[in-house]
């Protein structure tokens, strides 16, 4: 299906443990000088700007950063949105890891069994 195809393409064949290896920070040429660490505030701003450019409803999404680790919380419409947000954050310089606490939004359904 579309979600698994996207996930496999974005995260290297579905290997959940190697997703950081595909991000730019994993390459030596993208690191700063010895001892350089980007501030959490700057990482937060960059992640927020990056995800704002995605075609994802962010009305109920919160972003927090602690020691370079990004935490997403709240709800999104679908799994593809969750993966897109996570992948986007992983590409931001200074992000060490992403904890994705996003839940799928429950849609109101009408029952035919009234």
GULO-371264 format. One record per residue: residue number from 1; residue in three letters; x, y, z of N, C-alpha, C in turn. Coordinates in steps of 0.05 Angstrom, whole numbers, always signed. Layout:
(pt NUM; 'ALA'; (X; Y; Z); (X; Y; Z); (X; Y; Z))
...
//
This chain:
(pt 1; 'UNK'; (+16; -24; +0); (+0; +0; +0); (+17; +25; +0))
(pt 2; 'UNK'; (+5; +48; -2); (+19; +74; -5); (+37; +79; +19))
(pt 3; 'UNK'; (+27; +74; +43); (+43; +80; +67); (+68; +63; +69))
(pt 4; 'UNK'; (+65; +37; +63); (+89; +20; +65); (+109; +26; +43))
(pt 5; 'UNK'; (+99; +34; +20); (+117; +41; -2); (+132; +66; +5))
(pt 6; 'UNK'; (+118; +86; +16); (+131; +111; +25); (+152; +105; +47))
(pt 7; 'UNK'; (+144; +89; +66); (+162; +83; +88); (+187; +69; +79))
(pt 8; 'UNK'; (+184; +50; +61); (+207; +35; +51); (+225; +54; +35))
(pt 9; 'UNK'; (+214; +72; +19); (+230; +90; +4); (+244; +111; +21))
(pt 10; 'UNK'; (+230; +121; +41); (+241; +142; +58); (+261; +131; +79))
(pt 11; 'UNK'; (+257; +107; +89); (+273; +97; +111); (+290; +73; +103))
(pt 12; 'UNK'; (+295; +70; +78); (+315; +49; +69); (+304; +21; +72))
(pt 13; 'UNK'; (+283; +15; +58); (+273; -12; +57); (+260; -22; +82))
(pt 14; 'UNK'; (+251; -3; +99); (+236; -11; +123); (+254; -18; +146))
(pt 15; 'UNK'; (+280; -15; +144); (+297; -21; +167); (+296; +2; +186))
(pt 16; 'UNK'; (+279; -1; +207); (+275; +21; +226); (+300; +29; +241))
(pt 17; 'UNK'; (+318; +11; +244); (+342; +17; +261); (+363; +33; +246))
(pt 18; 'UNK'; (+361; +35; +220); (+383; +49; +205); (+374; +76; +193))
(pt 19; 'UNK'; (+351; +86; +203); (+342; +111; +191); (+360; +135; +195))
(pt 20; 'UNK'; (+375; +136; +216); (+394; +158; +221); (+417; +157; +200))
(pt 21; 'UNK'; (+424; +134; +191); (+446; +131; +172); (+439; +145; +145))
(pt 22; 'UNK'; (+414; +149; +140); (+406; +161; +115); (+403; +192; +117))
(pt 23; 'UNK'; (+405; +202; +141); (+402; +231; +146); (+429; +245; +141))
(pt 24; 'UNK'; (+429; +270; +133); (+454; +284; +127); (+473; +285; +151))
(pt 25; 'UNK'; (+463; +286; +175); (+481; +288; +199); (+499; +264; +201))
(pt 26; 'UNK'; (+492; +242; +189); (+508; +218; +191); (+534; +220; +175))
(pt 27; 'UNK'; (+534; +239; +156); (+558; +243; +140); (+577; +263; +153))
(pt 28; 'UNK'; (+602; +257; +153); (+622; +273; +167); (+623; +302; +157))
(pt 29; 'UNK'; (+619; +306; +131); (+621; +333; +120); (+599; +352; +129))
(pt 30; 'UNK'; (+579; +342; +142); (+557; +359; +152); (+559; +365; +182))
(pt 31; 'UNK'; (+580; +357; +195); (+583; +363; +223); (+600; +388; +226))
(pt 32; 'UNK'; (+595; +402; +248); (+611; +426; +254); (+638; +418; +266))
(pt 33; 'UNK'; (+653; +438; +275); (+679; +432; +288); (+676; +417; +314))
(pt 34; 'UNK'; (+697; +406; +323); (+697; +390; +348); (+685; +407; +370))
(pt 35; 'UNK'; (+666; +394; +384); (+653; +407; +407); (+629; +424; +400))
(pt 36; 'UNK'; (+624; +429; +374); (+602; +446; +366); (+576; +431; +369))
(pt 37; 'UNK'; (+557; +444; +382); (+530; +433; +386); (+510; +455; +380))
(pt 38; 'UNK'; (+490; +450; +363); (+469; +469; +358); (+451; +471; +382))
(pt 39; 'UNK'; (+441; +494; +387); (+423; +498; +410); (+396; +485; +404))
(pt 40; 'UNK'; (+383; +476; +426); (+356; +464; +422); (+337; +484; +411))
(pt 41; 'UNK'; (+339; +509; +418); (+321; +530; +408); (+324; +533; +378))
(pt 42; 'UNK'; (+349; +533; +368); (+353; +535; +340); (+343; +511; +325))
(pt 43; 'UNK'; (+348; +487; +336); (+338; +462; +324); (+307; +463; +323))
(pt 44; 'UNK'; (+295; +472; +345); (+266; +474; +346); (+255; +492; +324))
(pt 45; 'UNK'; (+267; +515; +321); (+258; +534; +300); (+261; +521; +272))
(pt 46; 'UNK'; (+284; +508; +267); (+289; +496; +241); (+269; +473; +236))
(pt 47; 'UNK'; (+264; +457; +256); (+245; +434; +252); (+217; +446; +246))
(pt 48; 'UNK'; (+208; +466; +262); (+182; +478; +257); (+179; +490; +230))
(pt 49; 'UNK'; (+200; +503; +221); (+200; +515; +194); (+199; +493; +172))
(pt 50; 'UNK'; (+214; +472; +177); (+216; +450; +157); (+189; +436; +155))
(pt 51; 'UNK'; (+176; +429; +177); (+151; +414; +176); (+128; +432; +166))
(pt 52; 'UNK'; (+131; +458; +170); (+110; +476; +160); (+108; +476; +130))
(pt 53; 'UNK'; (+129; +467; +117); (+129; +466; +88); (+117; +440; +77))
(pt 54; 'UNK'; (+110; +422; +95); (+98; +396; +86); (+67; +399; +82))
(pt 55; 'UNK'; (+56; +382; +66); (+27; +382; +62); (+15; +364; +84))
(pt 56; 'UNK'; (+17; +374; +109); (+7; +359; +133); (-8; +379; +151))
(pt 57; 'UNK'; (-31; +370; +161); (-46; +387; +180); (-31; +387; +207))
(pt 58; 'UNK'; (-21; +410; +215); (-5; +412; +239); (-20; +425; +262))
(pt 59; 'UNK'; (-46; +428; +260); (-62; +441; +280); (-60; +429; +308))
(pt 60; 'UNK'; (-56; +403; +309); (-54; +389; +335); (-27; +375; +339))
(pt 61; 'UNK'; (-6; +387; +328); (+21; +376; +330); (+38; +394; +347))
(pt 62; 'UNK'; (+52; +383; +367); (+71; +398; +383); (+99; +387; +379))
(pt 63; 'UNK'; (+118; +405; +379); (+146; +398; +375); (+162; +407; +400))
(pt 64; 'UNK'; (+178; +389; +411); (+196; +395; +433); (+223; +385; +426))
(pt 65; 'UNK'; (+244; +399; +436); (+271; +390; +431); (+287; +390; +457))
(pt 66; 'UNK'; (+300; +369; +463); (+316; +367; +487); (+343; +353; +480))
(pt 67; 'UNK'; (+365; +367; +483); (+391; +357; +476); (+393; +345; +448))
(pt 68; 'UNK'; (+380; +359; +429); (+381; +350; +402); (+361; +329; +394))
(pt 69; 'UNK'; (+345; +320; +413); (+325; +299; +408); (+298; +312; +405))
(pt 70; 'UNK'; (+286; +308; +382); (+260; +320; +376); (+238; +301; +385))
(pt 71; 'UNK'; (+217; +313; +397); (+194; +297; +405); (+169; +310; +393))
(pt 72; 'UNK'; (+155; +294; +377); (+130; +302; +365); (+108; +290; +383))
(pt 73; 'UNK'; (+87; +306; +389); (+64; +296; +403); (+39; +309; +391))
(pt 74; 'UNK'; (+16; +297; +397); (-9; +307; +386); (-21; +286; +367))
(pt 75; 'UNK'; (-38; +296; +348); (-51; +278; +330); (-48; +288; +301))
(pt 76; 'UNK'; (-48; +268; +283); (-47; +274; +254); (-68; +256; +241))
(pt 77; 'UNK'; (-75; +263; +216); (-96; +249; +201); (-90; +221; +193))
(pt 78; 'UNK'; (-64; +215; +187); (-57; +188; +177); (-28; +181; +182))
(pt 79; 'UNK'; (-22; +156; +177); (+6; +146; +182); (+26; +160; +165))
(pt 80; 'UNK'; (+19; +165; +140); (+37; +178; +122); (+46; +205; +133))
(pt 81; 'UNK'; (+28; +220; +145); (+35; +246; +158); (+55; +242; +180))
(pt 82; 'UNK'; (+51; +221; +196); (+70; +215; +218); (+98; +210; +207))
(pt 83; 'UNK'; (+100; +194; +186); (+126; +188; +174); (+139; +212; +161))
(pt 84; 'UNK'; (+123; +228; +148); (+133; +252; +135); (+145; +271; +156))
(pt 85; 'UNK'; (+131; +275; +178); (+141; +293; +199); (+167; +283; +210))
(pt 86; 'UNK'; (+168; +257; +216); (+192; +245; +228); (+216; +247; +209))
(pt 87; 'UNK'; (+211; +240; +184); (+233; +241; +164); (+243; +270; +160))
(pt 88; 'UNK'; (+225; +289; +159); (+232; +317; +156); (+250; +326; +179))
(pt 89; 'UNK'; (+242; +319; +203); (+258; +327; +227); (+285; +314; +227))
(pt 90; 'UNK'; (+287; +289; +218); (+313; +276; +217); (+333; +290; +198))
(pt 91; 'UNK'; (+323; +305; +179); (+340; +318; +160); (+350; +345; +169))
(pt 92; 'UNK'; (+340; +354; +192); (+348; +380; +203); (+375; +377; +217))
(pt 93; 'UNK'; (+394; +395; +211); (+420; +394; +223); (+419; +397; +253))
(pt 94; 'UNK'; (+432; +379; +267); (+433; +380; +296); (+414; +360; +309))
(pt 95; 'UNK'; (+395; +349; +294); (+377; +330; +306); (+391; +303; +309))
(pt 96; 'UNK'; (+391; +293; +334); (+404; +268; +340); (+384; +244; +337))
(pt 97; 'UNK'; (+359; +249; +344); (+339; +228; +343); (+312; +241; +343))
(pt 98; 'UNK'; (+292; +225; +336); (+264; +234; +336); (+247; +214; +351))
(pt 99; 'UNK'; (+232; +224; +370); (+213; +207; +384); (+185; +215; +374))
(pt 100; 'UNK'; (+172; +197; +361); (+147; +203; +348); (+124; +193; +365))
(pt 101; 'UNK'; (+112; +211; +381); (+89; +204; +398); (+62; +212; +385))
(pt 102; 'UNK'; (+63; +218; +360); (+38; +226; +346); (+19; +202; +344))
(pt 103; 'UNK'; (-6; +209; +348); (-28; +189; +346); (-45; +196; +322))
(pt 104; 'UNK'; (-59; +176; +312); (-77; +180; +290); (-103; +192; +301))
(pt 105; 'UNK'; (-112; +213; +287); (-137; +226; +294); (-160; +208; +288))
(pt 106; 'UNK'; (-178; +204; +307); (-202; +188; +303); (-223; +204; +288))
(pt 107; 'UNK'; (-232; +194; +267); (-253; +207; +251); (-280; +200; +262))
(pt 108; 'UNK'; (-298; +219; +263); (-325; +214; +271); (-338; +197; +249))
(pt 109; 'UNK'; (-349; +175; +256); (-362; +158; +237); (-392; +157; +243))
(pt 110; 'UNK'; (-407; +154; +222); (-436; +151; +226); (-442; +121; +222))
(pt 111; 'UNK'; (-459; +112; +239); (-465; +83; +238); (-490; +78; +222))
(pt 112; 'UNK'; (-490; +58; +206); (-514; +50; +190); (-532; +33; +207))
(pt 113; 'UNK'; (-524; +26; +231); (-539; +8; +249); (-555; +23; +269))
(pt 114; 'UNK'; (-569; +43; +261); (-585; +59; +280); (-611; +47; +286))
//
